[in-house]
């Protein structure tokens, strides 16, 4: 039995059937922005391994960080170490001002679970234990664990089959695209917030760009309105920056587009450049003090491998590498070149629209994409894309050159036509 045969019979892949799995390709190496496959071909990675590999692959600085460790891991309960403390310090320096308490989690979904707990414990600590629900928007995606699923889009998202066993949260309409009817949307959002103000602990949202729920950039004034409404009613504002953090949208954190500082922010994905799983939750001192006044007196969460020393070292190297380069220029260049291709693709039959922000490009079809056919068409152009629902999209590594970006543009076109 070959490796691919065994994979097909025994290994589950994300959102894939066990009995009728879609084809997979075997990667035997990765260098720069290219994936090397077992059949001898190469593919430009147009997905940054789902937002994470912003520096590409085989990065010397990150490789050195992996090899330089004195120890890989020690429990974080009752112990600490320099990589974790220095990473926390670095995150506080990079984050919007006021986010100065750091909880090091082991994945993006876990960081969101921690953020939800923080909001609930904060409300208990400040004497409002009845505030147990989250207010969010349709079209959102925040992870696959149970708390996270409850704040994902309940109908158009990926978790509708669990609706009857999830906490029942509150959902406002999807925020409008830039230049849309922000005033009308804000009126609706505000009315929902006021109607349930004694129940709501926090507003939970992906700032400025919704990711896996639809790859939807929205007007920055919506985030500003959410900040103002949270302040009016004593809600916390939780920003899920797991996909958007570390430059992807053109600012270090997407909330900066709106000049908004959340009470709690989650980061992950690009934090280690895709080398290791690591995430972090940052909050204000007021949130930290408020939740510490709850009956437990402590934040009720503690992953086994939180603060993993090896992952923290790699994250520090990744952040140092990012900030040592003109990442803003890299992202702007990617965005401009992708936009040229997107405008041409927009005229194709079957394309409902195109959009982008920073180093993200999206083609929306007027029908569900044929994932197998679209992926095959992109691969024929020498590019790895992973379409879903009615979307063909890309978020390339920041180090992509012009030829790579043009290849991605051709692959987007081919995938859209095949899908």
C-alpha positions in Angstrom: 0.0 0.0 0.0 1.4 3.4 -1.0 1.6 6.4 1.3 -1.3 8.0 -0.5 -3.3 4.8 -0.4 -2.8 4.6 3.3 -3.7 8.3 3.7 -6.9 7.7 1.8 -7.9 4.7 3.9 -6.9 6.0 7.4 -6.2 9.7 7.6 -8.8 12.5 8.0 -8.1 15.8 6.4 -9.9 19.1 7.3 -13.6 19.1 6.3 -13.1 15.9 4.3 -15.2 12.8 4.1 -13.7 9.6 5.4 -15.7 7.4 3.0 -15.3 9.6 -0.1 -12.2 11.9 0.5 -11.1 14.4 -2.1 -7.6 13.8 -3.6 -4.5 15.0 -1.8 -1.0 15.7 -3.1 2.1 14.5 -1.3 4.5 17.3 -0.3 8.1 16.1 0.1 9.7 19.5 0.6 9.1 23.2 0.7 11.5 26.1 0.0 10.9 29.8 -0.5 7.3 30.1 -1.7 7.2 26.7 -3.4 5.9 23.3 -2.4 7.8 20.3 -3.8 5.6 17.4 -4.6 6.4 13.7 -4.8 5.7 13.6 -8.5 8.6 16.1 -9.1 6.4 19.1 -9.7 6.4 22.4 -7.8 3.6 24.6 -6.8 3.7 28.3 -5.7 1.8 28.3 -2.4 -1.0 30.8 -2.9 -2.4 30.1 0.5 0.5 30.7 2.9 -0.6 27.4 4.4 -3.9 29.0 5.5 -2.5 32.5 6.4 0.4 31.2 8.4 3.6 30.9 6.3 4.1 34.6 5.6 7.8 34.2 5.2 7.6 31.2 3.0 9.4 27.9 3.8 12.9 26.8 4.8 13.5 30.3 6.3 17.1 30.4 7.7 16.2 32.6 10.7 13.3 30.4 11.7 15.3 27.2 11.1 18.0 28.5 13.4 15.4 29.3 16.1 14.2 25.7 16.0 17.7 24.4 16.4 18.9 26.8 19.0 16.7 25.8 21.9 18.1 24.7 25.2 14.9 22.9 26.0 11.7 22.4 24.0 9.1 22.6 26.7 8.4 22.8 30.4 5.1 23.2 32.1 4.0 26.8 32.5 2.2 26.2 35.8 4.6 27.6 38.5 7.4 28.0 36.0 8.5 30.6 33.4 11.3 31.1 30.9 12.8 33.8 28.8 11.3 32.9 25.4 7.7 33.2 26.8 8.4 36.4 28.7 10.2 38.0 25.8 7.5 37.0 23.4 4.9 38.6 25.6 7.0 41.8 25.8 7.3 41.8 22.0 3.5 41.3 21.5 2.7 44.2 23.9 5.1 46.4 21.9 3.5 45.6 18.6 -0.2 45.5 19.7 -2.5 48.5 19.9 -1.7 50.5 23.1 -3.4 49.2 26.2 -3.3 45.5 25.4 -0.7 44.6 28.0 -1.7 41.3 29.6 -0.8 38.2 27.6 -2.1 34.6 27.8 -0.1 32.2 25.6 -2.4 29.5 24.1 -1.6 26.6 21.9 -3.9 27.3 18.9 -6.2 29.9 17.4 -9.4 28.2 18.5 -8.1 27.8 22.0 -7.2 31.5 22.2 -10.8 32.3 21.2 -12.1 30.0 23.9 -9.9 31.8 26.4 -11.2 35.2 25.1 -14.8 34.1 25.6 -14.0 32.9 29.1 -12.3 36.2 29.8 -15.4 38.1 28.8 -17.6 36.0 31.0 -15.4 36.1 34.0 -14.9 39.8 33.6 -18.6 40.4 33.8 -18.9 38.2 36.8 -16.0 40.1 38.5 -17.6 43.5 37.9 -20.9 42.4 39.4 -22.9 41.5 36.2 -23.1 37.7 36.2 -26.2 37.8 34.1 -24.2 38.9 31.1 -23.5 35.6 29.5 -24.2 36.0 25.8 -22.0 37.2 22.9 -23.1 39.7 20.3 -21.5 39.1 16.9 -22.3 39.4 13.2 -23.4 37.0 10.5 -20.6 35.8 8.2 -18.1 35.3 11.0 -15.7 32.4 11.6 -13.8 32.0 14.9 -12.7 28.3 15.0 -14.0 24.8 15.3 -14.2 24.2 19.1 -17.6 24.5 20.9 -17.4 28.1 22.2 -15.9 29.2 18.9 -18.6 27.5 16.9 -21.3 29.3 18.9 -20.1 32.7 17.5 -19.6 31.5 13.9 -22.3 32.1 11.4 -25.2 29.9 12.6 -26.6 29.2 9.1 -24.2 30.0 6.4 -21.2 28.8 8.3 -19.8 25.3 8.7 -21.4 24.4 12.0 -25.1 24.6 11.5 -25.6 20.9 12.4 -24.5 21.7 16.0 -26.9 24.6 16.5 -29.1 22.9 18.9 -26.3 22.0 21.3 -24.3 25.3 21.2 -24.7 28.4 23.4 -27.3 30.7 21.8 -25.5 33.9 20.9 -26.9 37.0 19.2 -26.3 37.8 15.6 -26.5 41.1 13.8 -26.4 41.4 10.0 -23.1 41.1 8.2 -21.3 44.5 8.1 -21.5 46.2 4.7 -18.6 46.4 2.3 -16.6 49.6 2.3 -18.8 52.5 1.2 -22.0 50.6 2.0 -24.9 51.6 4.2 -23.0 51.9 7.5 -25.6 54.1 9.1 -28.4 51.7 8.4 -26.4 48.7 9.6 -25.3 50.6 12.8 -29.0 51.4 13.6 -29.8 47.7 13.4 -26.8 46.6 15.4 -27.4 49.3 18.0 -31.1 48.2 18.4 -30.1 44.6 19.0 -27.5 45.6 21.5 -29.9 47.8 23.4 -32.6 45.1 23.4 -30.3 42.6 25.0 -27.9 44.9 26.9 -28.4 43.1 30.2 -27.5 39.7 28.7 -24.4 40.7 26.6 -20.9 40.1 27.9 -19.0 41.1 24.8 -19.1 41.9 21.1 -17.0 39.3 19.2 -15.8 40.1 15.7 -13.1 39.7 13.1 -11.9 43.3 12.5 -12.3 44.7 9.0 -12.0 41.3 7.2 -14.1 38.2 7.8 -12.1 35.1 6.9 -13.4 31.6 6.4 -17.0 32.8 6.8 -16.8 34.5 3.4 -13.5 36.4 2.9 -15.5 39.6 3.3 -13.8 43.0 3.8 -16.2 45.5 5.5 -16.3 49.2 6.2 -14.0 50.3 9.0 -16.8 52.5 10.4 -18.7 49.4 11.4 -15.8 48.4 13.8 -15.8 52.0 15.1 -19.5 51.7 15.8 -19.1 48.4 17.6 -16.4 50.0 19.8 -18.7 52.9 20.7 -21.7 50.6 21.4 -19.6 48.4 23.6 -18.5 51.4 25.6 -22.0 52.7 26.0 -23.3 49.4 27.5 -20.3 48.0 29.3 -19.6 45.2 26.9 -16.1 44.1 26.0 -14.9 44.2 22.4 -13.1 41.0 21.4 -11.2 41.2 18.1 -10.3 37.9 16.5 -7.0 38.8 14.7 -5.9 35.2 14.2 -6.0 35.5 10.5 -5.6 39.2 10.1 -2.8 39.9 12.5 0.9 40.6 11.6 0.4 42.6 8.4 -2.0 40.6 6.2 -4.5 43.4 5.7 -1.8 46.2 5.4 -1.6 47.2 9.0 0.1 45.2 11.7 -3.4 44.4 13.2 -6.6 44.9 11.2 -8.2 46.9 14.0 -5.7 49.7 13.3 -7.5 50.4 10.0 -10.4 51.7 12.1 -8.2 53.3 14.9 -9.9 50.9 17.3 -8.3 49.3 20.4 -10.2 46.2 21.5 -10.4 45.0 25.1 -9.3 41.6 24.1 -7.4 40.5 21.0 -6.5 37.0 19.8 -3.5 36.3 17.5 -2.2 33.1 15.9 -1.5 31.6 12.5 1.4 33.9 11.3 2.7 34.3 14.8 5.4 31.6 14.2 5.5 31.9 10.4 3.6 28.6 10.2 6.4 26.6 11.9 4.7 25.6 15.1 1.2 26.0 16.6 1.0 28.9 18.9 -1.5 31.7 19.7 -1.9 34.4 22.2 -4.7 36.4 23.9 -4.0 40.0 24.8 -6.2 42.1 27.0 -6.2 45.4 28.9 -5.3 45.8 32.5 -8.9 46.6 33.3 -10.1 43.2 31.9 -7.4 41.4 33.8 -8.4 43.1 37.1 -12.1 42.6 36.4 -11.9 38.9 35.8 -9.5 38.4 38.7 -12.3 39.8 40.9 -14.6 36.9 39.9 -15.3 34.2 42.4 -12.4 32.0 41.1 -9.9 34.8 41.5 -8.0 33.4 38.5 -8.4 32.9 34.8 -9.9 29.4 34.4 -7.8 28.0 31.6 -4.4 26.3 31.4 -3.4 24.3 28.3 -0.7 21.7 28.8 1.7 23.1 26.3 0.9 26.8 26.8 4.0 29.0 26.7 5.9 26.3 24.8 9.5 27.4 24.8 10.3 26.2 21.3 7.3 27.8 19.7 8.0 31.1 21.6 11.6 31.2 20.2 10.3 30.6 16.7 7.6 33.3 17.2 10.2 35.8 18.3 12.4 35.0 15.3 9.3 35.4 13.0 8.3 38.8 14.5 11.9 40.0 14.3 12.1 38.9 10.7 8.8 40.6 9.8 9.7 43.9 11.4 13.2 43.9 9.9 11.7 44.0 6.4 9.5 46.4 4.6 6.5 44.3 5.2 4.1 47.2 4.5 5.7 47.6 1.1 5.5 43.9 0.4 1.8 43.7 1.3 1.0 46.8 -0.8 2.9 45.3 -3.8 1.0 42.0 -3.5 -2.3 43.8 -3.2 -1.7 46.0 -6.2 -0.6 43.1 -8.4 -3.5 40.9 -7.3 -5.9 43.7 -8.0 -4.8 43.9 -11.6 -5.6 40.2 -12.1 -8.8 40.4 -10.1 -10.2 43.2 -12.3 -9.6 41.1 -15.4 -11.2 38.0 -13.8 -14.2 40.0 -12.7 -15.5 40.1 -16.4 -15.5 36.3 -16.7 -18.8 34.3 -17.0 -19.7 32.7 -13.7 -17.9 35.3 -11.6 -20.2 37.2 -9.2 -17.6 39.6 -8.0 -14.0 40.1 -6.8 -12.6 41.8 -3.8 -9.4 42.2 -1.8 -7.6 43.9 1.1 -3.9 44.0 1.8 -2.4 40.7 0.6 -5.7 38.9 0.1 -7.5 38.4 -3.2 -10.9 36.9 -3.6 -13.0 35.7 -6.5 -16.7 35.0 -5.7 -18.5 32.7 -8.1 -22.2 32.7 -8.8 -22.3 29.0 -8.0 -20.7 26.5 -5.5 -17.1 25.9 -6.6 -16.1 22.4 -7.9 -13.1 22.1 -5.5 -11.4 19.2 -7.2 -11.7 20.7 -10.7 -10.7 24.2 -9.5 -7.7 22.9 -7.5 -6.6 20.8 -10.5 -6.8 23.9 -12.8 -4.7 26.0 -10.4 -2.1 23.3 -10.1 -1.8 23.1 -13.9 -0.7 26.8 -13.7 1.9 25.8 -11.1 0.0 27.2 -8.0 -1.6 25.7 -4.9 -5.0 27.1 -4.1 -7.7 25.6 -1.9 -11.2 27.0 -2.9 -14.3 26.5 -0.8 -18.0 27.3 -1.0 -18.4 29.7 -3.8 -14.9 31.3 -3.4 -11.5 31.0 -5.1 -9.1 33.1 -3.0 -5.4 33.6 -2.2 -3.3 35.1 0.6 0.3 34.6 -0.7 3.4 34.7 1.4 4.7 38.2 1.8 8.0 37.3 0.0 6.3 36.4 -3.3 8.0 38.0 -6.3 6.2 39.5 -9.3 6.5 36.3 -11.4 5.0 34.3 -8.5 2.1 36.8 -8.2 1.4 36.6 -11.9 1.3 32.8 -11.7 -1.2 33.1 -8.8 -3.3 35.5 -10.9 -3.4 33.1 -13.8 -4.3 30.3 -11.3 -7.2 32.3 -9.9 -8.5 32.8 -13.4 -8.1 29.1 -14.3 -9.7 27.9 -11.1 -12.6 30.3 -11.5 -13.2 29.1 -15.0 -12.9 25.4 -14.0 -14.9 25.7 -10.9 
